[in-house]
Amino acid sequence: MSTTTEHRPHTDHAHQHAPGCGHVAIPHEDHVDYVHDSHLHRVHGDHADECTKSTHAIHEGHDHQHGPDCGHVAVPHGDHVDYVHDGHRHSAHDGHWDDH
């Protein structure tokens, strides 16, 4: 369930994310996101990008309700919380779950 990822460089970010860098690493589709100051960064060449989708992707047929005790990793992401589930992140949106 892949959608297009937007190229949004995180400017003024001198830290180099990599395994062992000290930030939580989350496998996400074909890359790894690093949790940093309520942002999700992905390594892109010589810089870090904000990991955001350029399209709205509803996760169809998702009956599980995420929350504080659901058993999935909760990741602060901007003004909401994503839940890591099956290699992608879910976010509550207008009565359904989005695939981030």
C-alpha positions as CSV (number, residue, x, y, z in Angstrom):
1,M,0.0,0.0,0.0
2,S,2.5,2.5,-1.1
3,T,1.9,6.2,-2.0
4,T,4.1,8.9,-3.3
5,T,6.5,10.3,-0.7
6,E,6.9,14.1,-0.8
7,H,10.5,15.4,-1.0
8,R,10.7,17.9,1.9
9,P,14.3,18.5,3.0
10,H,14.7,19.2,6.7
11,T,16.9,22.3,6.5
12,D,19.5,23.2,9.1
13,H,19.8,19.6,10.2
14,A,23.4,18.8,10.9
15,H,22.8,15.4,12.6
16,Q,23.4,12.3,10.4
17,H,20.8,9.6,11.0
18,A,22.0,6.1,10.8
19,P,21.8,2.8,12.8
20,G,23.1,3.6,16.3
21,C,22.6,7.4,16.0
22,G,20.5,7.5,19.2
23,H,17.1,8.1,17.6
24,V,14.3,5.5,17.3
25,A,14.4,3.8,13.9
26,I,11.2,2.7,12.3
27,P,11.1,0.5,9.1
28,H,8.7,2.3,6.7
29,E,8.0,0.8,3.3
30,D,11.4,1.0,1.4
31,H,13.3,3.1,3.9
32,V,13.8,3.7,7.6
33,D,12.4,6.7,9.5
34,Y,14.1,8.2,12.5
35,V,12.0,9.9,15.2
36,H,13.5,13.3,16.0
37,D,11.7,16.2,17.8
38,S,8.2,15.0,16.8
39,H,9.3,14.7,13.2
40,L,10.0,11.6,11.1
41,H,13.2,11.9,9.1
42,R,14.3,9.7,6.3
43,V,17.9,9.7,4.9
44,H,18.0,11.0,1.4
45,G,21.4,11.4,-0.2
46,D,23.4,13.9,1.9
47,H,20.5,15.2,3.9
48,A,17.3,14.3,5.9
49,D,13.8,14.7,4.6
50,E,10.6,15.0,6.5
51,C,8.8,11.7,5.8
52,T,5.4,12.8,4.6
53,K,3.0,11.5,1.9
54,S,1.9,13.8,-0.9
55,T,-1.4,11.9,-1.2
56,H,-4.2,10.9,1.2
57,A,-4.1,7.2,1.6
58,I,-6.9,5.5,3.6
59,H,-6.0,2.1,5.1
60,E,-9.0,0.1,4.0
61,G,-10.4,-2.7,6.1
62,H,-8.5,-1.7,9.3
63,D,-10.8,-2.8,12.2
64,H,-8.2,-2.5,14.9
65,Q,-8.5,0.6,17.0
66,H,-5.1,2.1,17.9
67,G,-4.6,3.8,21.3
68,P,-2.3,4.0,24.3
69,D,-2.7,0.3,25.2
70,C,-3.1,-1.3,21.7
71,G,0.3,-2.9,21.7
72,H,1.7,-1.0,18.7
73,V,4.5,1.6,18.9
74,A,3.1,5.2,19.2
75,V,5.2,7.8,17.4
76,P,4.5,11.5,17.9
77,H,4.3,13.1,14.4
78,G,3.6,16.8,14.2
79,D,0.1,17.5,15.7
80,H,-0.9,13.8,16.0
81,V,0.3,10.3,16.9
82,D,1.1,7.6,14.4
83,Y,1.0,3.9,15.3
84,V,3.5,1.5,13.7
85,H,1.7,-1.5,12.2
86,D,2.8,-4.0,9.6
87,G,5.7,-1.8,8.2
88,H,3.7,1.4,7.9
89,R,2.2,4.0,10.2
90,H,-1.4,4.6,10.9
91,S,-3.0,7.9,11.9
92,A,-6.6,8.6,12.9
93,H,-8.4,10.8,10.5
94,D,-12.1,11.6,10.1
95,G,-13.4,8.2,11.4
96,H,-10.8,6.0,9.5
97,W,-7.1,5.2,9.6
98,D,-4.7,6.8,7.2
99,D,-1.7,5.0,6.0
100,H,1.3,7.3,6.5
